[in-house]
Every structure is written in structure tokens, then in C-alpha cells.
Amino acid sequence: MSPQVKSHVFSFLWNLLLGSAVLLLTYYGAPRTYESFYCEYITSCGGGWADYGQVVWVVVVYTLLTTMFLSGFGALLRYLWIAVLLLPIFLVIIRMIYPQMEDVVILVYWMLCILIGLGTGFLARKVLGRLAPRFMSKIG
């Protein structure tokens, strides 16, 4: 196997591992941080017929972790992986706001979460590039 093929196989497996880690962290971390962080600092919870705050929190955590982990630690084609992993959420948001196009604020907040995650991942990549250059050169 040529070194270029090995590099692409490694980057595919590494990005797949990061995507799986994001899914696991979101699945186990979002419910545990919902009441302690989201309800206390972002908005008050409960007090309605249905509480969609948990769903919103899962989307926020998944978006932040996906963009932060893959932009910070992802290998080749990391931005393509970010786009593929966030595409289902984008389609759901577009479907939610499509008929009237009045609640575009949802899309703006989601894009803000993406920018925060990308910025944090970029900073982590730069800092780790200085502190652990051998590790960062291995993952690309």
C-alpha cells in the first residue's frame, strides 16, 4: 500500500473515531449538563406544555463538539466531515423555518454555535501545534 493511501485510510479512521466520540459525548453529556448549565445560565426550564429545551441543548452540544473536535483534532478533509455531520441538523432547521421564513433567528444562533466551535477548535489546533508538535504532525 502506498504512503498516500495509508494517509487517507488513517485520516478516514481518525475522523470516524472523532465523529463517534462526539456522538457518545453528546448522548451521555447533554442530559447531564442540561439542568446544571442550560437551565441555570441560559434560560429558565419547565413551565409549559412541552419543554423543548432538552432538544435544543442536544443540538447545541452536538454542534459545538462536532465543530470543535473535528476542526481541532481532525485529519485530512476535516471540514468536509464537519459539513457531512452537521447536514442533518441544517436540513431540519431549514424545514422548521421554511414555510414562513420568520424564525431565521434559529439559523443565526446555530451558525453562531458553529463559529464558536470552529474558533475554539482552531485555537486548540494552534496551541497543540506549539505544545505537542509530534502529535499534531501525525494527525495532519
N, CA, C and O atoms as a GROMACS GRO file, in nm:
protein
  560
    1MET      N    1   0.085  -0.118   0.000
    1MET     CA    2   0.000   0.000   0.000
    1MET      C    3   0.090   0.124   0.000
    1MET      O    4   0.187   0.131   0.075
    2SER      N    5   0.056   0.218  -0.082
    2SER     CA    6   0.138   0.339  -0.092
    2SER      C    7   0.118   0.428   0.031
    2SER      O    8   0.016   0.418   0.099
    3PRO      N    9   0.214   0.514   0.060
    3PRO     CA   10   0.201   0.602   0.176
    3PRO      C   11   0.082   0.698   0.166
    3PRO      O   12   0.024   0.735   0.268
    4GLN      N   13   0.046   0.738   0.044
    4GLN     CA   14  -0.067   0.828   0.029
    4GLN      C   15  -0.198   0.759   0.064
    4GLN      O   16  -0.286   0.818   0.126
    5VAL      N   17  -0.211   0.633   0.024
    5VAL     CA   18  -0.332   0.557   0.057
    5VAL      C   19  -0.339   0.533   0.208
    5VAL      O   20  -0.446   0.544   0.267
    6LYS      N   21  -0.225   0.502   0.269
    6LYS     CA   22  -0.220   0.484   0.414
    6LYS      C   23  -0.262   0.611   0.486
    6LYS      O   24  -0.334   0.606   0.586
    7SER      N   25  -0.219   0.724   0.435
    7SER     CA   26  -0.254   0.852   0.495
    7SER      C   27  -0.404   0.877   0.487
    7SER      O   28  -0.464   0.925   0.583
    8HIS      N   29  -0.465   0.846   0.374
    8HIS     CA   30  -0.608   0.867   0.358
    8HIS      C   31  -0.689   0.770   0.443
    8HIS      O   32  -0.793   0.807   0.499
    9VAL      N   33  -0.644   0.646   0.454
    9VAL     CA   34  -0.713   0.548   0.537
    9VAL      C   35  -0.703   0.589   0.684
    9VAL      O   36  -0.802   0.582   0.757
   10PHE      N   37  -0.584   0.634   0.726
   10PHE     CA   38  -0.567   0.679   0.864
   10PHE      C   39  -0.655   0.800   0.893
   10PHE      O   40  -0.720   0.805   0.997
   11SER      N   41  -0.658   0.895   0.803
   11SER     CA   42  -0.739   1.015   0.827
   11SER      C   43  -0.888   0.981   0.830
   11SER      O   44  -0.962   1.039   0.909
   12PHE      N   45  -0.931   0.888   0.744
   12PHE     CA   46  -1.071   0.846   0.746
   12PHE      C   47  -1.105   0.782   0.879
   12PHE      O   48  -1.207   0.817   0.940
   13LEU      N   49  -1.023   0.691   0.925
   13LEU     CA   50  -1.049   0.622   1.052
   13LEU      C   51  -1.040   0.719   1.170
   13LEU      O   52  -1.118   0.709   1.265
   14TRP      N   53  -0.946   0.811   1.166
   14TRP     CA   54  -0.932   0.909   1.274
   14TRP      C   55  -1.054   1.000   1.280
   14TRP      O   56  -1.106   1.025   1.389
   15ASN      N   57  -1.099   1.050   1.167
   15ASN     CA   58  -1.219   1.136   1.166
   15ASN      C   59  -1.344   1.058   1.204
   15ASN      O   60  -1.433   1.113   1.269
   16LEU      N   61  -1.351   0.932   1.166
   16LEU     CA   62  -1.463   0.848   1.206
   16LEU      C   63  -1.462   0.827   1.357
   16LEU      O   64  -1.568   0.827   1.421
   17LEU      N   65  -1.345   0.808   1.414
   17LEU     CA   66  -1.332   0.794   1.559
   17LEU      C   67  -1.374   0.923   1.630
   17LEU      O   68  -1.443   0.917   1.731
   18LEU      N   69  -1.334   1.036   1.578
   18LEU     CA   70  -1.374   1.164   1.638
   18LEU      C   71  -1.525   1.186   1.628
   18LEU      O   72  -1.587   1.232   1.724
   19GLY      N   73  -1.583   1.152   1.513
   19GLY     CA   74  -1.728   1.164   1.499
   19GLY      C   75  -1.803   1.073   1.595
   19GLY      O   76  -1.905   1.112   1.650
   20SER      N   77  -1.752   0.952   1.615
   20SER     CA   78  -1.814   0.860   1.711
   20SER      C   79  -1.800   0.911   1.854
   20SER      O   80  -1.893   0.900   1.934
   21ALA      N   81  -1.684   0.969   1.885
   21ALA     CA   82  -1.664   1.025   2.018
   21ALA      C   83  -1.759   1.142   2.043
   21ALA      O   84  -1.811   1.158   2.153
   22VAL      N   85  -1.782   1.223   1.941
   22VAL     CA   86  -1.876   1.334   1.954
   22VAL      C   87  -2.017   1.282   1.981
   22VAL      O   88  -2.088   1.334   2.067
   23LEU      N   89  -2.057   1.179   1.908
   23LEU     CA   90  -2.190   1.121   1.931
   23LEU      C   91  -2.204   1.066   2.072
   23LEU      O   92  -2.306   1.088   2.137
   24LEU      N   93  -2.103   0.995   2.120
   24LEU     CA   94  -2.109   0.941   2.256
   24LEU      C   95  -2.109   1.051   2.362
   24LEU      O   96  -2.186   1.045   2.458
   25LEU      N   97  -2.024   1.151   2.344
   25LEU     CA   98  -2.022   1.261   2.440
   25LEU      C   99  -2.153   1.338   2.440
   25LEU      O  100  -2.199   1.381   2.546
   26THR      N  101  -2.212   1.356   2.326
   26THR     CA  102  -2.340   1.425   2.319
   26THR      C  103  -2.450   1.341   2.384
   26THR      O  104  -2.532   1.393   2.459
   27TYR      N  105  -2.450   1.212   2.356
   27TYR     CA  106  -2.553   1.123   2.410
   27TYR      C  107  -2.546   1.116   2.562
   27TYR      O  108  -2.650   1.119   2.629
   28TYR      N  109  -2.426   1.107   2.617
   28TYR     CA  110  -2.414   1.094   2.762
   28TYR      C  111  -2.395   1.228   2.832
   28TYR      O  112  -2.429   1.240   2.950
   29GLY      N  113  -2.341   1.328   2.764
   29GLY     CA  114  -2.312   1.454   2.829
   29GLY      C  115  -2.424   1.555   2.828
   29GLY      O  116  -2.440   1.632   2.924
   30ALA      N  117  -2.503   1.559   2.722
   30ALA     CA  118  -2.608   1.660   2.711
   30ALA      C  119  -2.715   1.647   2.820
   30ALA      O  120  -2.752   1.748   2.880
   31PRO      N  121  -2.766   1.526   2.848
   31PRO     CA  122  -2.867   1.518   2.955
   31PRO      C  123  -2.812   1.554   3.093
   31PRO      O  124  -2.885   1.606   3.178
   32ARG      N  125  -2.685   1.527   3.116
   32ARG     CA  126  -2.626   1.556   3.246
   32ARG      C  127  -2.595   1.704   3.265
   32ARG      O  128  -2.592   1.752   3.379
   33THR      N  129  -2.574   1.776   3.158
   33THR     CA  130  -2.544   1.918   3.170
   33THR      C  131  -2.665   2.006   3.144
   33THR      O  132  -2.656   2.128   3.156
   34TYR      N  133  -2.778   1.945   3.110
   34TYR     CA  134  -2.896   2.025   3.074
   34TYR      C  135  -2.944   2.109   3.191
   34TYR      O  136  -2.956   2.231   3.178
   35GLU      N  137  -2.973   2.046   3.304
   35GLU     CA  138  -3.028   2.122   3.417
   35GLU      C  139  -2.922   2.206   3.486
   35GLU      O  140  -2.952   2.317   3.531
   36SER      N  141  -2.800   2.156   3.495
   36SER     CA  142  -2.698   2.230   3.569
   36SER      C  143  -2.646   2.351   3.492
   36SER      O  144  -2.608   2.450   3.554
   37PHE      N  145  -2.644   2.346   3.361
   37PHE     CA  146  -2.591   2.459   3.285
   37PHE      C  147  -2.700   2.533   3.209
   37PHE      O  148  -2.716   2.654   3.225
   38TYR      N  149  -2.776   2.461   3.127
   38TYR     CA  150  -2.873   2.526   3.039
   38TYR      C  151  -2.983   2.594   3.120
   38TYR      O  152  -3.018   2.709   3.092
   39CYS      N  153  -3.038   2.526   3.219
   39CYS     CA  154  -3.150   2.582   3.294
   39CYS      C  155  -3.106   2.696   3.387
   39CYS      O  156  -3.184   2.788   3.413
   40GLU      N  157  -2.984   2.690   3.437
   40GLU     CA  158  -2.939   2.793   3.529
   40GLU      C  159  -2.888   2.918   3.460
   40GLU      O  160  -2.918   3.030   3.502
   41TYR      N  161  -2.810   2.901   3.354
   41TYR     CA  162  -2.740   3.015   3.296
   41TYR      C  163  -2.801   3.068   3.166
   41TYR      O  164  -2.787   3.186   3.136
   42ILE      N  165  -2.868   2.984   3.090
   42ILE     CA  166  -2.917   3.028   2.960
   42ILE      C  167  -3.063   3.070   2.966
   42ILE      O  168  -3.097   3.180   2.924
   43THR      N  169  -3.149   2.984   3.017
   43THR     CA  170  -3.291   3.016   3.025
   43THR      C  171  -3.354   2.938   3.138
   43THR      O  172  -3.295   2.843   3.189
   44SER      N  173  -3.473   2.978   3.178
   44SER     CA  174  -3.544   2.900   3.280
   44SER      C  175  -3.614   2.784   3.212
   44SER      O  176  -3.665   2.797   3.100
   45CYS      N  177  -3.617   2.671   3.278
   45CYS     CA  178  -3.673   2.550   3.219
   45CYS      C  179  -3.808   2.517   3.279
   45CYS      O  180  -3.842   2.562   3.389
   46GLY      N  181  -3.883   2.439   3.205
   46GLY     CA  182  -4.013   2.396   3.253
   46GLY      C  183  -4.117   2.505   3.238
   46GLY      O  184  -4.092   2.610   3.180
   47GLY      N  185  -4.235   2.478   3.293
   47GLY     CA  186  -4.339   2.578   3.292
   47GLY      C  187  -4.410   2.592   3.160
   47GLY      O  188  -4.444   2.703   3.120
   48GLY      N  189  -4.433   2.486   3.095
   48GLY     CA  190  -4.504   2.491   2.968
   48GLY      C  191  -4.565   2.356   2.939
   48GLY      O  192  -4.547   2.260   3.014
   49TRP      N  193  -4.637   2.349   2.830
   49TRP     CA  194  -4.699   2.223   2.795
   49TRP      C  195  -4.594   2.122   2.753
   49TRP      O  196  -4.602   2.005   2.789
   50ALA      N  197  -4.497   2.166   2.679
   50ALA     CA  198  -4.386   2.080   2.637
   50ALA      C  199  -4.256   2.157   2.653
   50ALA      O  200  -4.248   2.276   2.622
   51ASP      N  201  -4.155   2.089   2.702
   51ASP     CA  202  -4.024   2.152   2.721
   51ASP      C  203  -3.931   2.102   2.612
   51ASP      O  204  -3.883   1.989   2.617
   52TYR      N  205  -3.906   2.188   2.514
   52TYR     CA  206  -3.817   2.153   2.404
   52TYR      C  207  -3.673   2.196   2.430
   52TYR      O  208  -3.588   2.186   2.342
   53GLY      N  209  -3.647   2.242   2.550
   53GLY     CA  210  -3.514   2.287   2.585
   53GLY      C  211  -3.411   2.176   2.576
   53GLY      O  212  -3.296   2.200   2.539
   54GLN      N  213  -3.451   2.054   2.610
   54GLN     CA  214  -3.356   1.942   2.602
   54GLN      C  215  -3.315   1.914   2.459
   54GLN      O  216  -3.198   1.885   2.433
   55VAL      N  217  -3.407   1.923   2.366
   55VAL     CA  218  -3.375   1.902   2.225
   55VAL      C  219  -3.282   2.012   2.175
   55VAL      O  220  -3.186   1.985   2.104
   56VAL      N  221  -3.311   2.134   2.212
   56VAL     CA  222  -3.227   2.247   2.172
   56VAL      C  223  -3.086   2.229   2.229
   56VAL      O  224  -2.987   2.254   2.161
   57TRP      N  225  -3.078   2.185   2.355
   57TRP     CA  226  -2.949   2.167   2.419
   57TRP      C  227  -2.868   2.056   2.352
   57TRP      O  228  -2.747   2.069   2.337
   58VAL      N  229  -2.933   1.948   2.312
   58VAL     CA  230  -2.863   1.840   2.242
   58VAL      C  231  -2.807   1.892   2.109
   58VAL      O  232  -2.694   1.859   2.073
   59VAL      N  233  -2.885   1.971   2.037
   59VAL     CA  234  -2.839   2.028   1.909
   59VAL      C  235  -2.719   2.121   1.932
   59VAL      O  236  -2.622   2.117   1.856
   60VAL      N  237  -2.725   2.203   2.036
   60VAL     CA  238  -2.615   2.295   2.065
   60VAL      C  239  -2.489   2.218   2.103
   60VAL      O  240  -2.380   2.248   2.053
   61VAL      N  241  -2.502   2.120   2.191
   61VAL     CA  242  -2.385   2.042   2.234
   61VAL      C  243  -2.325   1.965   2.117
   61VAL      O  244  -2.204   1.963   2.100
   62TYR      N  245  -2.410   1.903   2.036
   62TYR     CA  246  -2.361   1.826   1.920
   62TYR      C  247  -2.289   1.918   1.820
   62TYR      O  248  -2.183   1.883   1.768
   63THR      N  249  -2.346   2.034   1.795
   63THR     CA  250  -2.286   2.128   1.700
   63THR      C  251  -2.151   2.178   1.752
   63THR      O  252  -2.053   2.181   1.677
   64LEU      N  253  -2.146   2.218   1.878
   64LEU     CA  254  -2.021   2.268   1.934
   64LEU      C  255  -1.913   2.161   1.937
   64LEU      O  256  -1.799   2.186   1.898
   65LEU      N  257  -1.949   2.041   1.983
   65LEU     CA  258  -1.849   1.934   1.993
   65LEU      C  259  -1.801   1.890   1.854
   65LEU      O  260  -1.682   1.865   1.835
   66THR      N  261  -1.892   1.881   1.759
   66THR     CA  262  -1.852   1.839   1.624
   66THR      C  263  -1.755   1.938   1.564
   66THR      O  264  -1.649   1.898   1.514
   67THR      N  265  -1.789   2.064   1.567
   67THR     CA  266  -1.701   2.163   1.506
   67THR      C  267  -1.571   2.178   1.584
   67THR      O  268  -1.464   2.195   1.524
   68MET      N  269  -1.578   2.171   1.716
   68MET     CA  270  -1.458   2.190   1.797
   68MET      C  271  -1.363   2.071   1.783
   68MET      O  272  -1.244   2.091   1.762
   69PHE      N  273  -1.414   1.948   1.794
   69PHE     CA  274  -1.326   1.830   1.786
   69PHE      C  275  -1.268   1.812   1.647
   69PHE      O  276  -1.148   1.788   1.632
   70LEU      N  277  -1.351   1.824   1.545
   70LEU     CA  278  -1.300   1.799   1.411
   70LEU      C  279  -1.211   1.912   1.359
   70LEU      O  280  -1.115   1.886   1.288
   71SER      N  281  -1.241   2.036   1.393
   71SER     CA  282  -1.151   2.143   1.348
   71SER      C  283  -1.024   2.146   1.432
   71SER      O  284  -0.920   2.191   1.384
   72GLY      N  285  -1.030   2.100   1.555
   72GLY     CA  286  -0.912   2.099   1.640
   72GLY      C  287  -0.824   1.977   1.622
   72GLY      O  288  -0.702   1.989   1.621
   73PHE      N  289  -0.885   1.861   1.607
   73PHE     CA  290  -0.809   1.737   1.604
   73PHE      C  291  -0.829   1.655   1.478
   73PHE      O  292  -0.771   1.547   1.465
   74GLY      N  293  -0.908   1.703   1.385
   74GLY     CA  294  -0.938   1.626   1.265
   74GLY      C  295  -0.820   1.617   1.170
   74GLY      O  296  -0.731   1.701   1.170
   75ALA      N  297  -0.823   1.512   1.091
   75ALA     CA  298  -0.716   1.489   0.994
   75ALA      C  299  -0.758   1.549   0.859
   75ALA      O  300  -0.830   1.649   0.856
   76LEU      N  301  -0.714   1.490   0.750
   76LEU     CA  302  -0.746   1.540   0.617
   76LEU      C  303  -0.897   1.549   0.597
   76LEU      O  304  -0.972   1.467   0.649
   77LEU      N  305  -0.940   1.647   0.523
   77LEU     CA  306  -1.081   1.669   0.488
   77LEU      C  307  -1.169   1.689   0.612
   77LEU      O  308  -1.284   1.647   0.612
   78ARG      N  309  -1.116   1.753   0.715
   78ARG     CA  310  -1.193   1.770   0.839
   78ARG      C  311  -1.314   1.861   0.819
   78ARG      O  312  -1.417   1.841   0.883
   79TYR      N  313  -1.303   1.960   0.732
   79TYR     CA  314  -1.417   2.050   0.712
   79TYR      C  315  -1.527   1.982   0.631
   79TYR      O  316  -1.645   2.014   0.649
   80LEU      N  317  -1.492   1.890   0.545
   80LEU     CA  318  -1.593   1.810   0.476
   80LEU      C  319  -1.667   1.721   0.575
   80LEU      O  320  -1.789   1.705   0.566
   81TRP      N  321  -1.593   1.664   0.670
   81TRP     CA  322  -1.657   1.582   0.774
   81TRP      C  323  -1.751   1.666   0.860
   81TRP      O  324  -1.859   1.621   0.896
   82ILE      N  325  -1.710   1.787   0.892
   82ILE     CA  326  -1.797   1.876   0.970
   82ILE      C  327  -1.925   1.903   0.892
   82ILE      O  328  -2.034   1.898   0.949
   83ALA      N  329  -1.913   1.931   0.764
   83ALA     CA  330  -2.032   1.958   0.682
   83ALA      C  331  -2.123   1.836   0.675
   83ALA      O  332  -2.245   1.849   0.683
   84VAL      N  333  -2.066   1.719   0.659
   84VAL     CA  334  -2.148   1.598   0.649
   84VAL      C  335  -2.217   1.568   0.781
   84VAL      O  336  -2.334   1.530   0.782
   85LEU      N  337  -2.147   1.586   0.893
   85LEU     CA  338  -2.207   1.556   1.023
   85LEU      C  339  -2.311   1.659   1.065
   85LEU      O  340  -2.402   1.627   1.142
   86LEU      N  341  -2.300   1.782   1.015
   86LEU     CA  342  -2.398   1.884   1.052
   86LEU      C  343  -2.511   1.900   0.949
   86LEU      O  344  -2.606   1.974   0.973
   87LEU      N  345  -2.501   1.832   0.838
   87LEU     CA  346  -2.603   1.843   0.733
   87LEU      C  347  -2.744   1.803   0.782
   87LEU      O  348  -2.839   1.874   0.749
   88PRO      N  349  -2.763   1.694   0.857
   88PRO     CA  350  -2.899   1.662   0.902
   88PRO      C  351  -2.961   1.770   0.989
   88PRO      O  352  -3.080   1.798   0.976
   89ILE      N  353  -2.883   1.831   1.076
   89ILE     CA  354  -2.937   1.937   1.161
   89ILE      C  355  -2.973   2.058   1.075
   89ILE      O  356  -3.077   2.121   1.098
   90PHE      N  357  -2.890   2.090   0.978
   90PHE     CA  358  -2.919   2.201   0.888
   90PHE      C  359  -3.050   2.178   0.813
   90PHE      O  360  -3.131   2.270   0.800
   91LEU      N  361  -3.070   2.058   0.764
   91LEU     CA  362  -3.194   2.028   0.690
   91LEU      C  363  -3.317   2.038   0.780
   91LEU      O  364  -3.421   2.086   0.735
   92VAL      N  365  -3.306   1.995   0.905
   92VAL     CA  366  -3.419   2.007   0.997
   92VAL      C  367  -3.447   2.153   1.027
   92VAL      O  368  -3.563   2.194   1.031
   93ILE      N  369  -3.344   2.232   1.048
   93ILE     CA  370  -3.364   2.375   1.076
   93ILE      C  371  -3.427   2.445   0.956
   93ILE      O  372  -3.518   2.526   0.972
   94ILE      N  373  -3.380   2.414   0.836
   94ILE     CA  374  -3.439   2.474   0.716
   94ILE      C  375  -3.586   2.434   0.704
   94ILE      O  376  -3.670   2.516   0.668
   95ARG      N  377  -3.617   2.309   0.733
   95ARG     CA  378  -3.756   2.263   0.726
   95ARG      C  379  -3.843   2.333   0.830
   95ARG      O  380  -3.961   2.360   0.806
   96MET      N  381  -3.784   2.362   0.946
   96MET     CA  382  -3.861   2.431   1.051
   96MET      C  383  -3.893   2.574   1.012
   96MET      O  384  -4.002   2.623   1.042
   97ILE      N  385  -3.800   2.642   0.948
   97ILE     CA  386  -3.822   2.784   0.918
   97ILE      C  387  -3.873   2.808   0.776
   97ILE      O  388  -3.903   2.922   0.741
   98TYR      N  389  -3.884   2.704   0.694
   98TYR     CA  390  -3.916   2.722   0.552
   98TYR      C  391  -4.051   2.787   0.524
   98TYR      O  392  -4.056   2.883   0.447
   99PRO      N  393  -4.160   2.740   0.581
   99PRO     CA  394  -4.289   2.793   0.534
   99PRO      C  395  -4.303   2.945   0.543
   99PRO      O  396  -4.344   3.008   0.446
  100GLN      N  397  -4.269   3.005   0.656
  100GLN     CA  398  -4.288   3.149   0.669
  100GLN      C  399  -4.158   3.227   0.659
  100GLN      O  400  -4.161   3.346   0.628
  101MET      N  401  -4.045   3.163   0.684
  101MET     CA  402  -3.915   3.229   0.689
  101MET      C  403  -3.915   3.344   0.790
  101MET      O  404  -3.850   3.446   0.769
  102GLU      N  405  -3.988   3.326   0.901
  102GLU     CA  406  -3.993   3.429   1.003
  102GLU      C  407  -3.893   3.402   1.115
  102GLU      O  408  -3.835   3.496   1.170
  103ASP      N  409  -3.871   3.276   1.149
  103ASP     CA  410  -3.783   3.242   1.261
  103ASP      C  411  -3.642   3.211   1.212
  103ASP      O  412  -3.587   3.105   1.242
  104VAL      N  413  -3.585   3.302   1.139
  104VAL     CA  414  -3.450   3.286   1.087
  104VAL      C  415  -3.348   3.296   1.201
  104VAL      O  416  -3.232   3.258   1.185
  105VAL      N  417  -3.392   3.348   1.316
  105VAL     CA  418  -3.305   3.360   1.432
  105VAL      C  419  -3.250   3.224   1.474
  105VAL      O  420  -3.138   3.216   1.523
  106ILE      N  421  -3.327   3.118   1.456
  106ILE     CA  422  -3.281   2.983   1.489
  106ILE      C  423  -3.158   2.950   1.406
  106ILE      O  424  -3.059   2.898   1.460
  107LEU      N  425  -3.162   2.978   1.280
  107LEU     CA  426  -3.048   2.952   1.192
  107LEU      C  427  -2.928   3.038   1.229
  107LEU      O  428  -2.814   2.992   1.222
  108VAL      N  429  -2.953   3.162   1.267
  108VAL     CA  430  -2.844   3.252   1.306
  108VAL      C  431  -2.776   3.201   1.433
  108VAL      O  432  -2.653   3.201   1.441
  109TYR      N  433  -2.854   3.158   1.532
  109TYR     CA  434  -2.796   3.103   1.655
  109TYR      C  435  -2.717   2.976   1.627
  109TYR      O  436  -2.612   2.953   1.686
  110TRP      N  437  -2.767   2.893   1.537
  110TRP     CA  438  -2.697   2.770   1.502
  110TRP      C  439  -2.565   2.802   1.434
  110TRP      O  440  -2.463   2.738   1.462
  111MET      N  441  -2.565   2.899   1.343
  111MET     CA  442  -2.442   2.941   1.278
  111MET      C  443  -2.342   3.000   1.379
  111MET      O  444  -2.221   2.983   1.365
  112LEU      N  445  -2.394   3.070   1.479
  112LEU     CA  446  -2.309   3.123   1.584
  112LEU      C  447  -2.243   3.010   1.663
  112LEU      O  448  -2.125   3.018   1.698
  113CYS      N  449  -2.318   2.904   1.691
  113CYS     CA  450  -2.260   2.787   1.758
  113CYS      C  451  -2.150   2.725   1.672
  113CYS      O  452  -2.047   2.682   1.725
  114ILE      N  453  -2.171   2.720   1.543
  114ILE     CA  454  -2.069   2.665   1.453
  114ILE      C  455  -1.944   2.752   1.456
  114ILE      O  456  -1.833   2.700   1.463
  115LEU      N  457  -1.959   2.883   1.452
  115LEU     CA  458  -1.844   2.973   1.455
  115LEU      C  459  -1.768   2.964   1.586
  115LEU      O  460  -1.645   2.969   1.587
  116ILE      N  461  -1.839   2.952   1.698
  116ILE     CA  462  -1.774   2.936   1.828
  116ILE      C  463  -1.695   2.806   1.833
  116ILE      O  464  -1.582   2.803   1.881
  117GLY      N  465  -1.755   2.698   1.784
  117GLY     CA  466  -1.685   2.569   1.781
  117GLY      C  467  -1.564   2.571   1.690
  117GLY      O  468  -1.459   2.516   1.724
  118LEU      N  469  -1.577   2.633   1.572
  118LEU     CA  470  -1.463   2.642   1.480
  118LEU      C  471  -1.351   2.727   1.539
  118LEU      O  472  -1.233   2.692   1.525
  119GLY      N  473  -1.386   2.836   1.603
  119GLY     CA  474  -1.284   2.920   1.665
  119GLY      C  475  -1.212   2.850   1.779
  119GLY      O  476  -1.090   2.860   1.791
  120THR      N  477  -1.287   2.779   1.863
  120THR     CA  478  -1.226   2.705   1.973
  120THR      C  479  -1.136   2.593   1.920
  120THR      O  480  -1.026   2.573   1.970
  121GLY      N  481  -1.184   2.522   1.818
  121GLY     CA  482  -1.102   2.416   1.759
  121GLY      C  483  -0.977   2.470   1.693
  121GLY      O  484  -0.871   2.409   1.702
  122PHE      N  485  -0.988   2.584   1.626
  122PHE     CA  486  -0.873   2.647   1.562
  122PHE      C  487  -0.768   2.686   1.667
  122PHE      O  488  -0.649   2.662   1.648
  123LEU      N  489  -0.815   2.746   1.778
  123LEU     CA  490  -0.722   2.782   1.885
  123LEU      C  491  -0.657   2.659   1.946
  123LEU      O  492  -0.537   2.660   1.975
  124ALA      N  493  -0.736   2.552   1.966
  124ALA     CA  494  -0.679   2.429   2.021
  124ALA      C  495  -0.575   2.370   1.927
  124ALA      O  496  -0.472   2.320   1.971
  125ARG      N  497  -0.601   2.377   1.799
  125ARG     CA  498  -0.506   2.324   1.700
  125ARG      C  499  -0.376   2.404   1.701
  125ARG      O  500  -0.268   2.347   1.693
  126LYS      N  501  -0.386   2.537   1.711
  126LYS     CA  502  -0.266   2.620   1.715
  126LYS      C  503  -0.187   2.598   1.845
  126LYS      O  504  -0.065   2.588   1.841
  127VAL      N  505  -0.256   2.590   1.958
  127VAL     CA  506  -0.188   2.570   2.085
  127VAL      C  507  -0.122   2.433   2.090
  127VAL      O  508  -0.007   2.421   2.132
  128LEU      N  509  -0.194   2.330   2.047
  128LEU     CA  510  -0.136   2.196   2.046
  128LEU      C  511  -0.025   2.183   1.943
  128LEU      O  512   0.066   2.102   1.960
  129GLY      N  513  -0.032   2.260   1.836
  129GLY     CA  514   0.077   2.261   1.739
  129GLY      C  515   0.206   2.312   1.800
  129GLY      O  516   0.315   2.271   1.759
  130ARG      N  517   0.195   2.401   1.896
  130ARG     CA  518   0.314   2.452   1.965
  130ARG      C  519   0.356   2.360   2.080
  130ARG      O  520   0.475   2.337   2.101
  131LEU      N  521   0.258   2.306   2.155
  131LEU     CA  522   0.291   2.226   2.273
  131LEU      C  523   0.324   2.081   2.239
  131LEU      O  524   0.410   2.021   2.303
  132ALA      N  525   0.257   2.024   2.142
  132ALA     CA  526   0.278   1.884   2.104
  132ALA      C  527   0.292   1.872   1.953
  132ALA      O  528   0.202   1.819   1.887
  133PRO      N  529   0.401   1.921   1.898
  133PRO     CA  530   0.412   1.922   1.751
  133PRO      C  531   0.420   1.782   1.688
  133PRO      O  532   0.375   1.764   1.575
  134ARG      N  533   0.475   1.685   1.759
  134ARG     CA  534   0.484   1.550   1.703
  134ARG      C  535   0.346   1.487   1.688
  134ARG      O  536   0.318   1.423   1.587
  135PHE      N  537   0.260   1.506   1.788
  135PHE     CA  538   0.124   1.452   1.780
  135PHE      C  539   0.045   1.519   1.669
  135PHE      O  540  -0.025   1.453   1.592
  136MET      N  541   0.055   1.651   1.661
  136MET     CA  542  -0.022   1.723   1.561
  136MET      C  543   0.028   1.696   1.420
  136MET      O  544  -0.050   1.702   1.325
  137SER      N  545   0.157   1.667   1.404
  137SER     CA  546   0.208   1.634   1.270
  137SER      C  547   0.160   1.496   1.226
  137SER      O  548   0.149   1.470   1.106
  138LYS      N  549   0.133   1.408   1.322
  138LYS     CA  550   0.084   1.275   1.286
  138LYS      C  551  -0.060   1.279   1.235
  138LYS      O  552  -0.095   1.207   1.142
  139ILE      N  553  -0.143   1.365   1.296
  139ILE     CA  554  -0.283   1.366   1.253
  139ILE      C  555  -0.307   1.461   1.137
  139ILE      O  556  -0.417   1.462   1.081
  140GLY      N  557  -0.212   1.539   1.100
  140GLY     CA  558  -0.225   1.622   0.982
  140GLY      C  559  -0.244   1.764   1.019
  140GLY      O  560  -0.257   1.850   0.932
   0.00000   0.00000   0.00000
